[in-house]
Amino acid sequence: IQEELKEYCEAKNVEDKIDALCDMAVITINSSKTDSLYPLVYLYPREVTNPNTELGIQIDKVISSDFDDTQTLNLLVLIANLVEGLSYDFILCMHETVKEISSRRGAWSEEKGKWIKDTSKEAQKLWYKADYNKCKIIQRV
């Protein structure tokens, strides 16, 4: 998750930020001890003043609490608020992220301690690239 935080901080454009934030959300959800994060949609939006600081602090809280339900939910709410603050629909972005992740093949590397995606040409032909552009919130006047 800290690798994704680095990607977020170094992002060159909004869609790269969205990608990193949604990847953090996926990691957090997959690491959660709870099977119900339904309160998430009721807890955002809220204003985020310094996303880099808040994300780092909240990630530390989640890790130090061993992915306690409350801390996990707080991190997810923060991520959702950041995505929504960039004028993108968090739930739609998560659908795009899951489609992208699901299109990849690979294997877990015990040595590296992370998932290593298959980058062969055959595997790349099956990859879906998340289209966050269609997740923008359209302001109606």
KEMI-299910 format. One record per residue: residue number from 1; residue in one letter; x, y, z of N, C-alpha, C in turn. Coordinates in steps of 0.05 Angstrom, whole numbers, plus 5000, padded with zeros to 4 digits. Each point is the difference from the previous one (the first is absolute). Layout:
KEMI-299910
<pt k="NUM" r="A" n_px="X" n_py="Y" n_pz="Z" ca_px="X" ca_py="Y" ca_pz="Z" c_px="X" c_py="Y" c_pz="Z"/>
...
//
This chain:
KEMI-299910
<pt k="1" r="I" n_px="5017" n_py="4976" n_pz="5000" ca_px="4983" ca_py="5024" ca_pz="5000" c_px="5018" c_py="5025" c_pz="5000"/>
<pt k="2" r="Q" n_px="5023" n_py="4998" n_pz="5012" ca_px="5018" ca_py="5023" ca_pz="5000" c_px="5011" c_py="5005" c_pz="4972"/>
<pt k="3" r="E" n_px="5003" n_py="4979" n_pz="4984" ca_px="5008" ca_py="5002" ca_pz="4973" c_px="4979" c_py="5016" c_pz="4984"/>
<pt k="4" r="E" n_px="4975" n_py="4995" n_pz="5005" ca_px="4978" ca_py="5015" ca_pz="4987" c_px="5000" c_py="5029" c_pz="5009"/>
<pt k="5" r="L" n_px="5006" n_py="5004" n_pz="5026" ca_px="5001" ca_py="5028" ca_pz="5010" c_px="5022" c_py="5015" c_pz="4986"/>
<pt k="6" r="K" n_px="5022" n_py="4988" n_pz="4995" ca_px="5022" ca_py="5012" ca_pz="4985" c_px="4991" c_py="5007" c_pz="4971"/>
<pt k="7" r="E" n_px="4986" n_py="4981" n_pz="4988" ca_px="4989" ca_py="5005" ca_pz="4973" c_px="4981" c_py="5024" c_pz="5000"/>
<pt k="8" r="Y" n_px="4983" n_py="5002" n_pz="5021" ca_px="4981" ca_py="5022" ca_pz="5002" c_px="5015" c_py="5026" c_pz="5002"/>
<pt k="9" r="C" n_px="5020" n_py="5001" n_pz="5017" ca_px="5015" ca_py="5025" ca_pz="5005" c_px="5016" c_py="5008" c_pz="4975"/>
<pt k="10" r="E" n_px="5008" n_py="4981" n_pz="4984" ca_px="5016" ca_py="5006" ca_pz="4976" c_px="4983" c_py="5002" c_pz="4974"/>
<pt k="11" r="A" n_px="4974" n_py="4998" n_pz="5003" ca_px="4982" ca_py="5000" ca_pz="4977" c_px="5003" c_py="5026" c_pz="4984"/>
<pt k="12" r="K" n_px="5001" n_py="4997" n_pz="4974" ca_px="5003" ca_py="5023" ca_pz="4982" c_px="4973" c_py="5011" c_pz="4991"/>
<pt k="13" r="N" n_px="4978" n_py="4985" n_pz="5004" ca_px="4974" ca_py="5010" ca_pz="4992" c_px="4978" c_py="4988" c_pz="5018"/>
<pt k="14" r="V" n_px="4976" n_py="5010" n_pz="4997" ca_px="4978" ca_py="4992" ca_pz="5018" c_px="4994" c_py="4970" c_pz="4997"/>
<pt k="15" r="E" n_px="5000" n_py="4990" n_pz="4976" ca_px="4992" ca_py="4972" ca_pz="4997" c_px="5021" c_py="4981" c_pz="5012"/>
<pt k="16" r="D" n_px="5025" n_py="5008" n_pz="5001" ca_px="5021" ca_py="4984" ca_pz="5014" c_px="4995" c_py="5001" c_pz="5030"/>
<pt k="17" r="K" n_px="4991" n_py="5023" n_pz="5010" ca_px="4993" ca_py="5001" ca_pz="5029" c_px="4976" c_py="4982" c_pz="5006"/>
<pt k="18" r="I" n_px="4980" n_py="5001" n_pz="4983" ca_px="4976" ca_py="4983" ca_pz="5004" c_px="5009" c_py="4970" c_pz="5000"/>
<pt k="19" r="D" n_px="5017" n_py="4993" n_pz="4981" ca_px="5009" ca_py="4972" ca_pz="4998" c_px="5014" c_py="4992" c_pz="5026"/>
<pt k="20" r="A" n_px="5018" n_py="5016" n_pz="5010" ca_px="5014" ca_py="4993" ca_pz="5025" c_px="4981" c_py="4999" c_pz="5023"/>
<pt k="21" r="L" n_px="4982" n_py="5019" n_pz="5002" ca_px="4980" ca_py="5000" ca_pz="5023" c_px="4983" c_py="4975" c_pz="4999"/>
<pt k="22" r="C" n_px="4990" n_py="4993" n_pz="4976" ca_px="4983" ca_py="4976" ca_pz="4998" c_px="5016" c_py="4974" c_pz="5006"/>
<pt k="23" r="D" n_px="5025" n_py="5000" n_pz="4992" ca_px="5017" ca_py="4976" ca_pz="5006" c_px="5003" c_py="4998" c_pz="5031"/>
<pt k="24" r="M" n_px="5004" n_py="5023" n_pz="5013" ca_px="5001" ca_py="5000" ca_pz="5029" c_px="4975" c_py="4989" c_pz="5013"/>
<pt k="25" r="A" n_px="4977" n_py="5008" n_pz="4988" ca_px="4974" ca_py="4991" ca_pz="5011" c_px="4997" c_py="4970" c_pz="4997"/>
<pt k="26" r="V" n_px="5008" n_py="4990" n_pz="4977" ca_px="4999" ca_py="4971" ca_pz="4995" c_px="5017" c_py="4985" c_pz="5020"/>
<pt k="27" r="I" n_px="5025" n_py="5009" n_pz="5004" ca_px="5018" ca_py="4987" ca_pz="5019" c_px="4988" c_py="5001" c_pz="5028"/>
<pt k="28" r="T" n_px="4989" n_py="5022" n_pz="5008" ca_px="4988" ca_py="5003" ca_pz="5026" c_px="4976" c_py="4982" c_pz="5004"/>
<pt k="29" r="I" n_px="4983" n_py="4999" n_pz="4980" ca_px="4976" ca_py="4983" ca_pz="5002" c_px="5009" c_py="4970" c_pz="5001"/>
<pt k="30" r="N" n_px="5019" n_py="4993" n_pz="4984" ca_px="5009" ca_py="4972" ca_pz="5000" c_px="5014" c_py="4992" c_pz="5026"/>
<pt k="31" r="S" n_px="5011" n_py="5020" n_pz="5014" ca_px="5014" ca_py="4994" ca_pz="5025" c_px="4983" c_py="5003" c_pz="5024"/>
<pt k="32" r="S" n_px="4976" n_py="5010" n_pz="4996" ca_px="4981" ca_py="5004" ca_pz="5023" c_px="4991" c_py="4974" c_pz="5013"/>
<pt k="33" r="K" n_px="4995" n_py="5002" n_pz="5025" ca_px="4990" ca_py="4976" ca_pz="5015" c_px="4970" c_py="4999" c_pz="4998"/>
<pt k="34" r="T" n_px="4987" n_py="5021" n_pz="4991" ca_px="4971" ca_py="5000" ca_pz="4999" c_px="4990" c_py="4992" c_pz="4973"/>
<pt k="35" r="D" n_px="4975" n_py="4990" n_pz="4999" ca_px="4988" ca_py="4993" ca_pz="4975" c_px="4978" c_py="5020" c_pz="4993"/>
<pt k="36" r="S" n_px="4998" n_py="5021" n_pz="5016" ca_px="4979" ca_py="5020" ca_pz="4994" c_px="5011" c_py="5028" c_pz="5004"/>
<pt k="37" r="L" n_px="5003" n_py="5014" n_pz="4977" ca_px="5009" ca_py="5027" ca_pz="5001" c_px="4977" c_py="5019" c_pz="4991"/>
<pt k="38" r="Y" n_px="4975" n_py="4991" n_pz="5003" ca_px="4977" ca_py="5015" ca_pz="4991" c_px="4999" c_py="5028" c_pz="5010"/>
<pt k="39" r="P" n_px="5009" n_py="5007" n_pz="5025" ca_px="4998" ca_py="5028" ca_pz="5009" c_px="5017" c_py="5019" c_pz="4983"/>
<pt k="40" r="L" n_px="5017" n_py="4990" n_pz="4983" ca_px="5018" ca_py="5017" ca_pz="4985" c_px="4985" c_py="5021" c_pz="4984"/>
<pt k="41" r="V" n_px="4980" n_py="4992" n_pz="4986" ca_px="4986" ca_py="5019" ca_pz="4983" c_px="4985" c_py="5022" c_pz="5015"/>
<pt k="42" r="Y" n_px="4996" n_py="4997" n_pz="5026" ca_px="4987" ca_py="5020" ca_pz="5016" c_px="5019" c_py="5020" c_pz="5013"/>
<pt k="43" r="L" n_px="5026" n_py="4995" n_pz="4997" ca_px="5020" ca_py="5015" ca_pz="5015" c_px="5015" c_py="5020" c_pz="4983"/>
<pt k="44" r="Y" n_px="4995" n_py="5002" n_pz="4975" ca_px="5013" ca_py="5020" ca_pz="4983" c_px="4978" c_py="5014" c_pz="4984"/>
<pt k="45" r="P" n_px="5005" n_py="5023" n_pz="4989" ca_px="5025" ca_py="5015" ca_pz="4999" c_px="5005" c_py="5017" c_pz="5025"/>
<pt k="46" r="R" n_px="5025" n_py="5005" n_pz="5005" ca_px="5008" ca_py="5019" ca_pz="5021" c_px="5025" c_py="5014" c_pz="4988"/>
<pt k="47" r="E" n_px="5006" n_py="5023" n_pz="5010" ca_px="5023" ca_py="5015" ca_pz="4990" c_px="5026" c_py="4988" c_pz="5010"/>
<pt k="48" r="V" n_px="5019" n_py="4998" n_pz="4982" ca_px="5026" ca_py="4990" ca_pz="5006" c_px="5019" c_py="5023" c_pz="4996"/>
<pt k="49" r="T" n_px="5014" n_py="5008" n_pz="5022" ca_px="5017" ca_py="5023" ca_pz="4998" c_px="5028" c_py="4995" c_pz="4989"/>
<pt k="50" r="N" n_px="5013" n_py="4979" n_pz="5010" ca_px="5027" ca_py="4993" ca_pz="4990" c_px="5001" c_py="4970" c_pz="4995"/>
<pt k="51" r="P" n_px="4993" n_py="4992" n_pz="4975" ca_px="4998" ca_py="4971" ca_pz="4995" c_px="5025" c_py="4984" c_pz="5004"/>
<pt k="52" r="N" n_px="5023" n_py="5011" n_pz="4994" ca_px="5025" ca_py="4985" ca_pz="5004" c_px="5004" c_py="4993" c_pz="5029"/>
<pt k="53" r="T" n_px="4997" n_py="5020" n_pz="5017" ca_px="5003" ca_py="4996" ca_pz="5029" c_px="4979" c_py="4981" c_pz="5010"/>
<pt k="54" r="E" n_px="4975" n_py="5006" n_pz="4993" ca_px="4978" ca_py="4983" ca_pz="5011" c_px="5002" c_py="4971" c_pz="4991"/>
<pt k="55" r="L" n_px="5007" n_py="4996" n_pz="4975" ca_px="5003" ca_py="4972" ca_pz="4990" c_px="5022" c_py="4986" c_pz="5016"/>
<pt k="56" r="G" n_px="5023" n_py="5012" n_pz="5003" ca_px="5022" ca_py="4988" ca_pz="5014" c_px="4993" c_py="4993" c_pz="5029"/>
<pt k="57" r="I" n_px="4987" n_py="5019" n_pz="5013" ca_px="4991" ca_py="4995" ca_pz="5028" c_px="4980" c_py="4978" c_pz="5001"/>
<pt k="58" r="Q" n_px="4980" n_py="5000" n_pz="4983" ca_px="4980" ca_py="4979" ca_pz="5001" c_px="5010" c_py="4973" c_pz="4992"/>
<pt k="59" r="I" n_px="5019" n_py="4999" n_pz="4981" ca_px="5012" ca_py="4974" ca_pz="4993" c_px="5015" c_py="4989" c_pz="5024"/>
<pt k="60" r="D" n_px="5015" n_py="5017" n_pz="5014" ca_px="5014" ca_py="4991" ca_pz="5024" c_px="4981" c_py="4990" c_pz="5021"/>
<pt k="61" r="K" n_px="4977" n_py="5013" n_pz="5003" ca_px="4980" ca_py="4991" ca_pz="5020" c_px="4989" c_py="4973" c_pz="4993"/>
<pt k="62" r="V" n_px="4994" n_py="4996" n_pz="4974" ca_px="4989" ca_py="4974" ca_pz="4991" c_px="5020" c_py="4978" c_pz="5005"/>
<pt k="63" r="I" n_px="5025" n_py="5005" n_pz="4993" ca_px="5021" ca_py="4979" ca_pz="5003" c_px="5005" c_py="4995" c_pz="5029"/>
<pt k="64" r="S" n_px="5002" n_py="5021" n_pz="5017" ca_px="5006" ca_py="4996" ca_pz="5028" c_px="4976" c_py="4987" c_pz="5015"/>
<pt k="65" r="S" n_px="4976" n_py="5003" n_pz="4990" ca_px="4977" ca_py="4988" ca_pz="5013" c_px="4994" c_py="4972" c_pz="4988"/>
<pt k="66" r="D" n_px="5018" n_py="4990" n_pz="4983" ca_px="4997" ca_py="4974" ca_pz="4988" c_px="4974" c_py="4998" c_pz="4984"/>
<pt k="67" r="F" n_px="4995" n_py="5022" n_pz="4985" ca_px="4976" ca_py="5002" ca_pz="4982" c_px="4974" c_py="4996" c_pz="5016"/>
<pt k="68" r="D" n_px="4999" n_py="5015" n_pz="5022" ca_px="4976" ca_py="5002" ca_pz="5016" c_px="4977" c_py="5011" c_pz="4983"/>
<pt k="69" r="D" n_px="4976" n_py="4991" n_pz="5004" ca_px="4977" ca_py="5009" ca_pz="4984" c_px="4997" c_py="5030" c_pz="4999"/>
<pt k="70" r="T" n_px="5002" n_py="5013" n_pz="5023" ca_px="4996" ca_py="5029" ca_pz="5002" c_px="5021" c_py="5014" c_pz="4984"/>
<pt k="71" r="Q" n_px="5025" n_py="4993" n_pz="5003" ca_px="5022" ca_py="5013" ca_pz="4986" c_px="4999" c_py="4995" c_pz="4970"/>
<pt k="72" r="T" n_px="4992" n_py="4975" n_pz="4993" ca_px="4997" ca_py="4993" ca_pz="4971" c_px="4978" c_py="5018" c_pz="4988"/>
<pt k="73" r="L" n_px="4978" n_py="5002" n_pz="5013" ca_px="4978" ca_py="5017" ca_pz="4990" c_px="5009" c_py="5029" c_pz="4998"/>
<pt k="74" r="N" n_px="5014" n_py="5010" n_pz="5020" ca_px="5010" ca_py="5028" ca_pz="4999" c_px="5018" c_py="5005" c_pz="4976"/>
<pt k="75" r="L" n_px="5017" n_py="4981" n_pz="4994" ca_px="5018" ca_py="5003" ca_pz="4976" c_px="4983" c_py="4999" c_pz="4975"/>
<pt k="76" r="L" n_px="4981" n_py="4982" n_pz="4998" ca_px="4984" ca_py="4999" ca_pz="4976" c_px="4983" c_py="5025" c_pz="4996"/>
<pt k="77" r="V" n_px="4990" n_py="5011" n_pz="5022" ca_px="4986" ca_py="5026" ca_pz="4998" c_px="5018" c_py="5022" c_pz="4990"/>
<pt k="78" r="L" n_px="5024" n_py="5001" n_pz="5011" ca_px="5019" ca_py="5020" ca_pz="4991" c_px="5006" c_py="4997" c_pz="4970"/>
<pt k="79" r="I" n_px="5005" n_py="4976" n_pz="4991" ca_px="5005" ca_py="4995" ca_pz="4972" c_px="4975" c_py="5009" c_pz="4983"/>
<pt k="80" r="A" n_px="4977" n_py="4992" n_pz="5009" ca_px="4975" ca_py="5007" ca_pz="4985" c_px="4997" c_py="5030" c_pz="4998"/>
<pt k="81" r="N" n_px="5006" n_py="5014" n_pz="5022" ca_px="4998" ca_py="5029" ca_pz="5000" c_px="5020" c_py="5013" c_pz="4981"/>
<pt k="82" r="L" n_px="5024" n_py="4989" n_pz="4999" ca_px="5020" ca_py="5011" ca_pz="4982" c_px="4992" c_py="4996" c_pz="4971"/>
<pt k="83" r="V" n_px="4989" n_py="4976" n_pz="4994" ca_px="4991" ca_py="4995" ca_pz="4972" c_px="4977" c_py="5019" c_pz="4993"/>
<pt k="84" r="E" n_px="4980" n_py="5002" n_pz="5018" ca_px="4977" ca_py="5017" ca_pz="4995" c_px="5009" c_py="5029" c_pz="4998"/>
<pt k="85" r="G" n_px="5020" n_py="5008" n_pz="5016" ca_px="5010" ca_py="5027" ca_pz="5000" c_px="5014" c_py="5007" c_pz="4974"/>
<pt k="86" r="L" n_px="5008" n_py="4980" n_pz="4985" ca_px="5012" ca_py="5004" ca_pz="4974" c_px="4979" c_py="4999" c_pz="4978"/>
<pt k="87" r="S" n_px="4974" n_py="4999" n_pz="5009" ca_px="4977" ca_py="5000" ca_pz="4982" c_px="4996" c_py="4974" c_pz="4985"/>
<pt k="88" r="Y" n_px="5006" n_py="4978" n_pz="5013" ca_px="4996" ca_py="4973" ca_pz="4989" c_px="4982" c_py="4985" c_pz="5019"/>
<pt k="89" r="D" n_px="4983" n_py="4983" n_pz="4989" ca_px="4983" ca_py="4983" ca_pz="5017" c_px="5016" c_py="4976" c_pz="5010"/>
<pt k="90" r="F" n_px="5003" n_py="4999" n_pz="5026" ca_px="5016" ca_py="4979" ca_pz="5013" c_px="4992" c_py="4972" c_pz="4992"/>
<pt k="91" r="I" n_px="4974" n_py="4994" n_pz="5002" ca_px="4990" ca_py="4973" ca_pz="4994" c_px="5005" c_py="4993" c_pz="4971"/>
<pt k="92" r="L" n_px="4994" n_py="5018" n_pz="4981" ca_px="5006" ca_py="4994" ca_pz="4972" c_px="5030" c_py="4996" c_pz="4996"/>
<pt k="93" r="C" n_px="5016" n_py="5016" n_pz="5013" ca_px="5029" ca_py="4996" ca_pz="4997" c_px="5009" c_py="4973" c_pz="5010"/>
<pt k="94" r="M" n_px="4988" n_py="4991" n_pz="5023" ca_px="5007" ca_py="4974" ca_pz="5011" c_px="4992" c_py="4978" c_pz="4981"/>
<pt k="95" r="H" n_px="4977" n_py="5003" n_pz="4986" ca_px="4992" ca_py="4979" ca_pz="4980" c_px="5021" c_py="4999" c_pz="4978"/>
<pt k="96" r="E" n_px="5010" n_py="5023" n_pz="4991" ca_px="5020" ca_py="5000" ca_pz="4979" c_px="5026" c_py="4987" c_pz="5010"/>
<pt k="97" r="T" n_px="5008" n_py="5006" n_pz="5024" ca_px="5024" ca_py="4989" ca_pz="5011" c_px="4998" c_py="4970" c_pz="5003"/>
<pt k="98" r="V" n_px="4978" n_py="4990" n_pz="5009" ca_px="4996" ca_py="4971" ca_pz="5003" c_px="5001" c_py="4986" c_pz="4973"/>
<pt k="99" r="K" n_px="4987" n_py="5013" n_pz="4980" ca_px="5001" ca_py="4988" ca_pz="4973" c_px="5029" c_py="4998" c_pz="4990"/>
<pt k="100" r="E" n_px="5016" n_py="5021" n_pz="5005" ca_px="5028" ca_py="5000" ca_pz="4991" c_px="5016" c_py="4979" c_pz="5015"/>
<pt k="101" r="I" n_px="4997" n_py="4999" n_pz="5026" ca_px="5015" ca_py="4980" ca_pz="5016" c_px="4992" c_py="4972" c_pz="4992"/>
<pt k="102" r="S" n_px="4974" n_py="4995" n_pz="4996" ca_px="4990" ca_py="4974" ca_pz="4993" c_px="5009" c_py="4990" c_pz="4973"/>
<pt k="103" r="S" n_px="5008" n_py="5018" n_pz="4983" ca_px="5008" ca_py="4992" ca_pz="4973" c_px="5029" c_py="4991" c_pz="4999"/>
<pt k="104" r="R" n_px="5014" n_py="5003" n_pz="5021" ca_px="5028" ca_py="4993" ca_pz="5001" c_px="5004" c_py="4971" c_pz="5010"/>
<pt k="105" r="R" n_px="5021" n_py="4988" n_pz="4991" ca_px="5008" ca_py="4974" ca_pz="5010" c_px="5028" c_py="5002" c_pz="5012"/>
<pt k="106" r="G" n_px="5006" n_py="4982" n_pz="5018" ca_px="5026" ca_py="5000" ca_pz="5013" c_px="5001" c_py="4981" c_pz="5023"/>
<pt k="107" r="A" n_px="5018" n_py="5004" n_pz="5018" ca_px="5003" ca_py="4982" ca_pz="5023" c_px="5012" c_py="5015" c_pz="5024"/>
<pt k="108" r="W" n_px="4995" n_py="4990" n_pz="5023" ca_px="5011" ca_py="5011" ca_pz="5025" c_px="5030" c_py="4992" c_pz="5002"/>
<pt k="109" r="S" n_px="5017" n_py="5020" n_pz="5005" ca_px="5029" ca_py="4994" ca_pz="5004" c_px="5006" c_py="5001" c_pz="5030"/>
<pt k="110" r="E" n_px="5007" n_py="4977" n_pz="5010" ca_px="5008" ca_py="4999" ca_pz="5028" c_px="5025" c_py="5017" c_pz="5005"/>
<pt k="111" r="E" n_px="5019" n_py="4998" n_pz="4981" ca_px="5025" ca_py="5014" ca_pz="5001" c_px="4996" c_py="5031" c_pz="5002"/>
<pt k="112" r="K" n_px="4982" n_py="5010" n_pz="4983" ca_px="4996" ca_py="5029" ca_pz="5000" c_px="4977" c_py="5009" c_pz="5019"/>
<pt k="113" r="G" n_px="4984" n_py="4981" n_pz="5009" ca_px="4979" ca_py="5006" ca_pz="5018" c_px="4977" c_py="5015" c_pz="4987"/>
<pt k="114" r="K" n_px="4996" n_py="4996" n_pz="4974" ca_px="4978" ca_py="5014" ca_pz="4986" c_px="4992" c_py="4985" c_pz="4975"/>
<pt k="115" r="W" n_px="4978" n_py="5008" n_pz="4989" ca_px="4989" ca_py="4988" ca_pz="4975" c_px="5017" c_py="5011" c_pz="4977"/>
<pt k="116" r="I" n_px="5009" n_py="4982" n_pz="4983" ca_px="5015" ca_py="5007" ca_pz="4976" c_px="4983" c_py="4994" c_pz="4976"/>
<pt k="117" r="K" n_px="4993" n_py="5020" n_pz="4985" ca_px="4983" ca_py="4995" ca_pz="4977" c_px="5016" c_py="4989" c_pz="4976"/>
<pt k="118" r="D" n_px="4987" n_py="4984" n_pz="4985" ca_px="5011" ca_py="4988" ca_pz="4976" c_px="5001" c_py="5022" c_pz="4979"/>
<pt k="119" r="T" n_px="5024" n_py="5006" n_pz="4990" ca_px="5003" ca_py="5022" ca_pz="4981" c_px="5006" c_py="4990" c_pz="4972"/>
<pt k="120" r="S" n_px="4995" n_py="4974" n_pz="4996" ca_px="5004" ca_py="4989" ca_pz="4973" c_px="4981" c_py="5013" c_pz="4980"/>
<pt k="121" r="K" n_px="5007" n_py="4999" n_pz="4975" ca_px="4983" ca_py="5012" ca_pz="4979" c_px="4972" c_py="4988" c_pz="5000"/>
<pt k="122" r="E" n_px="4999" n_py="4974" n_pz="5004" ca_px="4975" ca_py="4986" ca_pz="5000" c_px="4982" c_py="5010" c_pz="5023"/>
<pt k="123" r="A" n_px="5012" n_py="5004" n_pz="5024" ca_px="4985" ca_py="5010" ca_pz="5023" c_px="4992" c_py="5029" c_pz="4996"/>
<pt k="124" r="Q" n_px="5017" n_py="5016" n_pz="4988" ca_px="4994" ca_py="5028" ca_pz="4996" c_px="4976" c_py="5004" c_pz="4981"/>
<pt k="125" r="K" n_px="4996" n_py="4982" n_pz="4982" ca_px="4978" ca_py="5002" ca_pz="4981" c_px="4973" c_py="4999" c_pz="5015"/>
<pt k="126" r="L" n_px="5000" n_py="4988" n_pz="5023" ca_px="4975" ca_py="4997" ca_pz="5016" c_px="4996" c_py="5022" c_pz="5020"/>
<pt k="127" r="W" n_px="5020" n_py="5017" n_pz="5004" ca_px="4998" ca_py="5021" ca_pz="5020" c_px="4979" c_py="5021" c_pz="4992"/>
<pt k="128" r="Y" n_px="4985" n_py="5008" n_pz="5021" ca_px="4980" ca_py="5022" ca_pz="4997" c_px="5013" c_py="5024" c_pz="5014"/>
<pt k="129" r="K" n_px="4998" n_py="5023" n_pz="4988" ca_px="5010" ca_py="5025" ca_pz="5012" c_px="4976" c_py="5015" c_pz="5011"/>
<pt k="130" r="A" n_px="5001" n_py="5006" n_pz="5025" ca_px="4978" ca_py="5015" ca_pz="5013" c_px="4995" c_py="5026" c_pz="4985"/>
<pt k="131" r="D" n_px="4975" n_py="5006" n_pz="4994" ca_px="4993" ca_py="5025" ca_pz="4987" c_px="4987" c_py="5018" c_pz="5020"/>
<pt k="132" r="Y" n_px="5016" n_py="5015" n_pz="5015" ca_px="4989" ca_py="5017" ca_pz="5021" c_px="4986" c_py="5025" c_pz="4988"/>
<pt k="133" r="N" n_px="5005" n_py="5005" n_pz="4975" ca_px="4988" ca_py="5023" ca_pz="4987" c_px="4969" c_py="4998" c_pz="5001"/>
<pt k="134" r="K" n_px="4990" n_py="4975" n_pz="4998" ca_px="4971" ca_py="4996" ca_pz="5001" c_px="4989" c_py="5000" c_pz="5029"/>
<pt k="135" r="C" n_px="5017" n_py="5005" n_pz="5019" ca_px="4992" ca_py="5001" ca_pz="5028" c_px="4999" c_py="5028" c_pz="5011"/>
<pt k="136" r="K" n_px="5004" n_py="5020" n_pz="4983" ca_px="4999" ca_py="5028" ca_pz="5009" c_px="4972" c_py="5007" c_pz="5009"/>
<pt k="137" r="I" n_px="4999" n_py="5016" n_pz="5020" ca_px="4974" ca_py="5010" ca_pz="5010" c_px="4993" c_py="5023" c_pz="4982"/>
<pt k="138" r="I" n_px="4977" n_py="4999" n_pz="4988" ca_px="4990" ca_py="5021" ca_pz="4983" c_px="4983" c_py="5019" c_pz="5016"/>
<pt k="139" r="Q" n_px="5008" n_py="5025" n_pz="5001" ca_px="4986" ca_py="5020" ca_pz="5014" c_px="4976" c_py="5010" c_pz="4983"/>
<pt k="140" r="R" n_px="4976" n_py="4997" n_pz="5011" ca_px="4977" ca_py="5010" ca_pz="4985" c_px="4992" c_py="5027" c_pz="5012"/>
<pt k="141" r="V" n_px="4995" n_py="5019" n_pz="4983" ca_px="4993" ca_py="5028" ca_pz="5009" c_px="4971" c_py="5004" c_pz="4996"/>
//
